[in-house]
């Protein structure tokens, strides 16, 4: 079985050398997408000065909502400024000594009166009015609690920040036009998000509740970065550089120079601090890196297998998000199911129609099950398979074996390592686009290689902290640890042992709702709108 399984899994093979080469390819890909694509690398109209203020942290209490692919959250975010300090940066959720670490000082924000609702499949497939009326009703419930708990004035507009986990186009920070949503949502028309949210709330609130005013709209990856920067301690050797989502879907955000963006994507107005220089300012960019622009780089390294192609072809929008199919929780279980069926038939000569019927159903093998399918376990892997897919339900003679269980674990691990390598490579490529990682110039492109190397070495060594969130990177096999190991390996391959940077993954969970609250506050503090496009 060993050699057969190794041969079978070869299309998913990932190692440090491939991840390093892919990082350089994705660097070039991302530069092209930023400059030319109109549906990827979408700017949020805030400058880096708003993200990373120099005059202290904002204070106040702000209403915030987070509209995700599966859940809606509504609550109030209390920003405490610098008074109580900020969280220590954790490396992969642990402190420097390897033990689970608590923040060295109290957090500088609090979430209060927060409530969460699942977004039902019925709401996803209904029209926009039904969806936003329901969202408005949920907002009204929390606002009513806020009025009672905090004594909020009922005749004054309540500022609200909005995180929306789907692609959108923004001319200003307070407005957004929706693009195709995906993730099971039927809404595809270009809707004005702010208008629909306010209308939904007005239809539900009653005369005793205050009106709301949307002051900031941002994508979930942007929100993660906003929240992460607010809670981080930064200095000359440590920078909160990027926000990463790796849960149901996969996405990232990073500040990029305005000049790197296609002129038609540049927002009409960008929110900046009063005294901010606007010469080629950096703007927060929602990369939407999983959309099809990344497919050529993945194909170049043979990373799109026949199973990926089959999964894609059977999806709601074939060709739409190839990177997401290979890295995110919505799809990895289904990829494992397709691969397991193929192995059983190709190598064990077990026809598909003889296995337990749940395995013949799309998404019948869940990502959650595959995430935790690993040795050692109190219950043997074969018994876990039997409990999840009872052999008694099979149409013919069928029996789970230890070898089959070992095959499925091998599949799960191969899926995870490839995903970790792709995310690590994409992270390094994106940080290079932002100028945070000084890729060495190949010898063929410079006359004095030594001078190029010395130029990189003169930079002070910096930890580039990537704030991550999402159940997939946290729980799927060894995803988080392998991603960090591959990040280290890419940097070592690029620079040797004396690298000018280290890329460090650090948790920033619940950044969707906290980021909406942070930006709601910081966008109103000593800021102005600068016209960037006429």
C-alpha positions in Angstrom: 0.0 0.0 0.0 2.9 2.4 0.8 4.2 2.8 -2.7 0.7 2.9 -4.2 -0.4 5.6 -1.8 2.8 7.6 -2.4 2.2 7.4 -6.2 -1.4 8.3 -5.8 -0.7 11.4 -3.7 2.1 12.7 -5.9 -0.1 15.3 -7.7 -0.5 17.0 -4.3 3.2 17.0 -3.4 4.4 20.1 -1.7 7.8 20.8 -0.1 9.9 23.9 0.8 11.5 24.2 -2.6 8.2 24.2 -4.4 6.6 26.7 -1.9 9.6 29.0 -2.3 9.3 29.0 -6.1 5.6 29.4 -5.9 6.0 32.5 -3.6 8.1 34.2 -6.3 5.5 33.3 -9.0 2.7 34.6 -6.9 4.6 37.8 -6.2 4.6 38.5 -9.9 1.0 37.3 -10.2 -0.2 39.6 -7.5 1.6 42.6 -9.0 -0.2 41.9 -12.3 -3.6 41.5 -10.6 -3.1 44.7 -8.6 -2.3 46.6 -11.8 -4.8 45.0 -14.2 -7.5 43.0 -12.6 -10.9 44.7 -11.9 -12.3 41.9 -9.6 -9.2 41.3 -7.4 -7.0 43.6 -5.3 -9.9 45.8 -4.4 -9.1 48.9 -2.3 -10.9 49.9 0.9 -10.8 53.7 1.0 -8.6 54.1 4.1 -5.0 55.1 4.2 -2.4 53.3 6.3 -2.4 56.4 8.6 -6.0 55.4 9.6 -5.0 51.8 10.0 -1.8 52.6 11.9 -2.4 56.0 13.7 0.6 57.7 15.4 -1.4 59.8 17.9 -2.7 57.0 20.1 -5.5 54.5 19.9 -9.2 55.6 19.4 -11.6 55.3 22.4 -15.4 55.0 22.5 -18.3 52.5 22.1 -19.4 51.7 18.6 -22.1 49.4 17.0 -20.6 46.8 14.7 -22.0 44.0 12.6 -20.2 41.1 10.8 -22.0 39.5 7.9 -20.2 36.2 7.2 -20.7 33.3 4.9 -22.5 31.3 7.6 -23.3 33.6 10.5 -24.3 37.2 11.4 -22.9 38.9 14.4 -24.1 42.1 15.9 -22.7 43.9 19.0 -21.0 46.9 20.5 -17.2 47.3 20.5 -15.7 49.3 23.4 -12.3 50.8 22.4 -10.2 51.6 25.4 -7.3 53.4 23.6 -3.8 53.0 25.1 -4.9 53.2 28.7 -4.8 49.4 29.3 -2.1 48.5 26.9 -2.3 46.0 24.0 -2.2 42.3 23.7 1.2 40.6 23.4 1.9 39.2 20.0 1.5 35.4 20.2 3.4 33.2 17.8 0.8 30.6 16.5 -1.2 31.2 19.6 1.7 30.5 22.0 4.2 32.6 23.8 8.0 32.5 23.2 8.4 29.6 25.7 6.0 27.3 23.8 3.4 27.3 26.5 -0.1 28.7 25.9 0.4 32.3 26.8 -2.0 34.9 28.2 -1.7 38.5 27.0 0.9 40.3 29.1 -1.6 43.2 29.7 -5.4 43.5 29.5 -6.9 43.8 26.0 -7.6 47.3 24.8 -11.1 46.5 23.5 -14.1 44.7 24.7 -17.1 43.1 22.9 -20.4 43.7 24.7 -24.0 42.8 24.1 -22.8 40.7 21.2 -25.3 38.2 19.6 -24.8 35.7 16.8 -27.3 34.1 14.4 -26.8 31.5 11.7 -27.7 32.6 8.2 -30.1 29.9 7.0 -29.9 28.4 3.5 -33.5 29.8 2.9 -32.3 33.3 3.5 -29.3 32.8 1.3 -31.4 31.8 -1.7 -34.2 34.4 -1.2 -34.2 37.9 -2.6 -32.1 40.7 -1.2 -35.0 42.4 0.5 -35.8 39.3 2.6 -32.1 38.8 3.6 -31.6 42.5 4.6 -34.9 42.7 6.4 -33.8 39.8 8.6 -30.4 41.4 9.2 -32.2 44.7 10.1 -34.3 42.9 12.6 -31.2 41.4 14.3 -29.5 44.8 14.4 -32.7 46.3 16.0 -32.7 43.7 18.8 -29.1 44.6 19.8 -29.7 48.3 19.5 -32.7 48.0 21.8 -30.5 46.2 24.4 -27.9 49.0 24.0 -30.5 51.7 24.6 -31.6 49.9 27.8 -28.0 49.0 29.0 -26.1 52.2 28.0 -28.9 54.8 28.0 -28.3 55.6 24.3 -30.1 58.7 23.1 -33.0 57.6 20.9 -33.0 60.8 18.7 -29.4 60.7 17.7 -27.8 58.7 14.8 -25.9 55.7 16.0 -22.6 55.2 14.1 -22.2 51.6 12.8 -19.3 49.8 11.3 -20.0 46.9 8.9 -17.8 43.9 8.0 -19.0 42.1 4.9 -17.3 38.8 3.9 -17.8 39.1 0.1 -16.3 41.0 -2.8 -17.4 44.6 -3.1 -16.4 47.9 -4.8 -16.1 51.0 -2.8 -15.8 54.7 -3.8 -15.8 55.9 -0.2 -15.4 54.1 3.2 -19.2 54.4 4.0 -20.5 52.9 0.8 -20.1 49.6 -1.1 -21.5 48.0 -4.2 -21.8 44.2 -3.9 -20.2 41.9 -6.5 -21.2 38.2 -6.9 -21.4 36.8 -3.4 -20.7 33.0 -3.7 -20.7 30.7 -0.7 -24.3 29.6 -1.5 -25.8 33.1 -1.7 -28.1 33.7 -4.7 -27.6 37.5 -4.8 -25.6 38.4 -7.9 -26.8 41.9 -8.8 -24.8 45.0 -8.0 -26.6 46.1 -4.9 -25.8 49.1 -2.7 -25.0 47.5 0.7 -25.5 50.6 2.9 -28.9 51.4 1.5 -30.1 47.8 1.9 -28.8 47.6 5.5 -30.4 50.9 6.6 -33.7 50.1 4.9 -33.8 46.7 6.5 -33.2 48.3 9.9 -35.8 51.0 9.4 -38.4 48.4 8.6 -37.7 46.6 11.9 -36.7 49.1 14.5 -39.9 50.9 15.5 -40.2 54.6 16.5 -38.5 54.1 19.9 -35.0 53.2 18.5 -32.4 55.6 17.2 -31.5 55.7 13.5 -28.2 54.3 12.4 -25.5 55.8 10.3 -23.0 53.6 8.5 -19.6 55.2 8.8 -17.4 52.3 7.7 -17.8 49.2 5.5 -15.0 46.7 5.1 -14.2 43.2 4.0 -13.6 40.5 6.6 -9.9 40.3 5.7 -9.5 44.1 6.0 -11.4 44.0 9.3 -9.0 41.3 10.6 -6.0 43.6 9.8 -7.7 46.7 11.3 -8.4 44.8 14.5 -5.0 43.2 14.6 -3.2 46.5 14.2 -5.3 48.1 16.9 -4.5 45.3 19.4 -0.8 44.9 18.5 2.3 46.4 19.9 4.5 47.7 17.1 8.0 49.1 17.0 10.9 49.2 14.6 11.4 45.5 14.9 7.8 44.3 14.8 5.1 45.2 12.4 1.5 44.0 12.1 1.7 43.6 8.4 -1.2 41.6 7.0 -4.6 40.0 7.8 -5.3 36.4 6.7 -8.6 34.5 6.6 -8.5 30.8 6.3 -11.8 29.3 7.4 -14.8 28.5 5.3 -13.0 30.6 2.6 -9.6 32.1 2.1 -8.6 35.7 1.7 -6.0 38.3 2.7 -5.5 42.0 3.0 -2.5 44.3 3.1 -1.7 48.0 2.6 -0.4 48.7 -0.9 0.8 51.8 -2.7 -2.0 53.6 -4.6 0.2 53.7 -7.7 0.2 49.8 -7.9 -3.6 49.8 -8.5 -5.4 50.0 -11.8 -6.7 53.5 -12.1 -10.3 52.4 -12.5 -10.1 50.6 -9.1 -8.7 53.6 -7.2 -11.5 54.9 -4.9 -13.0 58.3 -5.4 -12.2 59.4 -1.8 -9.8 57.9 0.7 -10.1 58.5 4.4 -6.8 59.9 5.9 -5.6 61.6 9.1 -5.7 65.4 9.0 -2.0 65.8 8.6 -1.3 62.7 6.5 0.8 63.0 3.4 -1.1 61.7 0.4 1.8 61.3 -2.1 1.4 57.7 -3.3 -0.2 56.7 0.1 -0.7 53.1 1.0 -4.3 51.9 0.9 -5.8 48.8 2.5 -6.4 46.3 -0.3 -8.8 43.3 -0.1 -6.9 40.9 -2.4 -9.7 38.4 -3.1 -6.7 36.2 -3.8 -8.7 33.0 -4.2 -10.5 34.2 -7.4 -9.3 32.8 -10.7 -6.3 35.2 -11.3 -4.1 32.9 -9.2 -4.9 29.8 -11.3 -2.0 30.2 -13.8 0.6 30.2 -11.0 -0.9 27.1 -9.5 -1.0 25.3 -12.9 2.6 26.2 -13.6 3.7 24.1 -10.6 1.2 21.3 -11.4 -0.8 22.0 -8.2 -4.2 21.7 -9.8 -4.9 17.9 -9.8 -7.6 16.0 -11.5 -9.5 15.9 -8.2 -9.4 19.6 -7.9 -10.7 20.0 -11.5 -13.6 17.6 -10.7 -14.5 19.4 -7.5 -14.4 22.7 -9.4 -16.6 21.4 -12.2 -19.2 20.2 -9.8 -19.4 23.5 -7.9 -21.8 26.4 -8.1 -19.4 28.6 -10.2 -16.8 26.5 -12.0 -13.5 28.3 -12.4 -14.3 31.0 -9.8 -12.1 30.3 -6.8 -9.4 27.7 -7.5 -7.1 28.7 -4.6 -10.1 28.5 -2.2 -10.9 24.9 -3.4 -7.4 23.9 -2.4 -7.0 25.8 0.9 -10.3 26.5 2.6 -12.7 24.6 4.9 -15.7 24.7 2.6 -14.1 22.3 0.2 -11.3 20.2 1.7 -13.6 17.5 3.0 -15.2 17.2 -0.4 -11.7 17.0 -2.0 -10.9 14.2 0.4 -14.1 12.3 -0.5 -13.3 12.4 -4.2 -9.8 11.2 -3.6 -10.8 8.4 -1.3 -13.4 7.1 -3.8 -10.8 7.2 -6.6 -8.2 5.3 -4.5 -10.7 2.6 -3.5 -11.7 2.0 -7.1 -8.3 2.4 -8.7 -6.1 0.5 -6.3 -8.5 -1.7 -4.2 -11.0 -2.4 -7.1 -13.9 -1.4 -4.9 -16.6 0.1 -7.2 -18.1 3.4 -6.0 -21.7 2.0 -5.8 -20.7 -0.6 -3.2 -19.5 1.9 -0.5 -21.7 3.4 2.2 -24.1 5.8 0.4 -23.1 8.8 2.4 -19.7 8.7 0.7 -21.5 9.1 -2.7 -23.1 12.3 -1.6 -21.5 15.7 -2.4 -20.0 17.0 0.9 -20.8 13.7 2.5 -17.3 13.6 4.0 -17.1 16.8 6.0 -14.1 19.0 6.5 -14.7 18.8 10.2 -14.4 15.0 10.2 -11.3 15.0 8.0 -9.7 17.7 10.1 -9.6 15.5 13.2 -9.0 12.2 11.4 -5.5 11.4 12.6 -3.5 9.2 14.9 -3.1 8.7 17.8 -6.7 8.6 18.8 -8.5 6.9 21.6 -10.8 5.4 19.0 -8.9 3.7 16.1 -9.2 5.4 12.7 -11.0 2.3 11.4 -13.6 2.6 14.1 -14.0 6.3 13.4 -14.7 5.5 9.8 -17.2 2.9 10.7 -19.0 5.3 13.1 -19.2 8.0 10.4 -19.9 5.8 7.4 -21.5 2.5 8.8 -20.5 -0.4 6.5 -23.9 -1.9 7.3 -25.5 0.8 5.1 -23.5 -0.4 2.0 -25.5 -2.1 -0.7 -23.1 -5.0 -1.0 -20.3 -6.7 0.9 -18.1 -3.9 2.2 -15.8 -3.7 5.2 -13.7 -0.9 6.4 -10.1 -1.9 7.1 -7.1 -0.4 8.9 -5.4 0.0 5.5 -8.4 2.1 4.2 -8.2 4.2 7.3 -4.5 4.8 6.7 -5.2 5.8 3.1 -7.7 8.4 4.2 -5.3 9.8 6.8 -2.6 10.0 4.1 -5.0 11.8 1.9 -6.0 14.3 4.6 -2.3 15.0 5.5 -1.4 15.5 1.8 -4.3 17.9 1.3 -3.3 19.9 4.4 0.4 20.2 3.6 -0.3 21.4 0.1 -2.8 23.9 1.5 -0.2 25.1 4.0 2.4 25.5 1.3 0.1 27.5 -1.0 -1.0 29.8 1.9 2.7 30.3 3.0 3.8 31.0 -0.6 0.9 33.5 -1.1 1.6 35.2 2.1 5.3 35.8 1.3 4.4 36.9 -2.3 1.9 39.4 -0.9 4.3 40.8 1.7 6.9 41.2 -1.1 4.3 43.2 -3.2 3.9 45.5 -0.2 7.7 46.1 0.0 7.9 44.4 3.4 10.0 41.5 2.0 13.0 42.5 -0.2 13.2 39.6 -2.6 16.8 39.2 -3.7 17.3 40.0 -7.4 18.4 36.9 -9.4 22.0 36.8 -10.4 21.0 36.9 -14.1 19.4 40.3 -13.5 22.2 42.2 -11.7 25.8 42.9 -12.4 26.8 43.0 -8.7 25.1 40.2 -6.8 27.1 41.0 -3.7 25.7 44.6 -3.7 22.2 43.3 -4.0 22.7 41.0 -1.0 24.3 43.7 1.0 21.4 46.0 0.3 19.0 43.5 1.8 21.3 42.9 4.8 21.4 46.6 5.7 17.7 46.6 6.6 17.0 46.1 10.3 15.6 42.7 11.0 11.8 42.9 11.3 9.2 40.4 12.4 6.3 40.7 10.0 3.3 39.6 12.0 0.4 38.1 10.0 -2.9 38.2 12.0 -4.8 35.0 11.1 -8.3 33.8 11.8 -10.4 30.8 10.7 -11.2 27.3 11.8 -9.5 25.6 8.9 -6.0 26.9 9.6 -6.5 26.2 13.3 -8.1 22.8 13.3 -7.3 20.9 10.0 -4.6 18.4 10.8 -1.3 20.4 11.4 -2.2 23.2 9.0 -1.1 26.1 11.3 2.2 24.5 12.3 3.1 23.4 8.8 2.2 26.8 7.4 4.6 28.5 9.9 7.3 25.9 9.1 7.0 26.5 5.4 7.0 30.3 5.9 10.3 29.9 7.8 11.6 27.6 5.0 10.7 30.1 2.2 12.5 32.9 4.0 15.5 30.7 4.7 15.6 29.6 1.0 15.4 33.2 -0.1 17.9 34.8 2.2 19.9 32.1 4.0 20.4 32.1 7.7 20.8 35.9 8.0 17.4 37.0 6.7 16.2 40.6 7.2 12.7 39.5 8.1 10.8 36.7 9.7 7.1 36.1 8.9 5.2 35.2 12.0 1.6 33.9 12.2 -0.4 35.3 15.2 -4.0 34.7 16.1 -6.6 37.5 15.5 -9.9 35.7 16.0 -13.2 37.6 15.9 -11.5 40.3 13.8 -14.6 40.7 11.7 -16.8 42.3 14.3 -14.0 44.0 16.3 -12.4 45.4 13.1 -15.8 47.0 12.1 -16.0 48.7 15.5 -12.3 49.8 15.5 -12.7 51.4 12.0 -16.1 52.9 12.9 -14.2 54.8 15.6 -10.9 55.6 14.0 -12.5 56.8 10.7 -14.2 59.6 12.6 -11.2 60.8 14.6 -9.3 63.7 13.2 -9.7 62.5 9.6 -10.7 63.8 6.3 -11.6 62.5 2.8 -9.0 63.0 0.1 -10.2 62.9 -3.5 -7.9 60.5 -5.4 -9.7 60.1 -8.7 -11.7 62.5 -10.8 
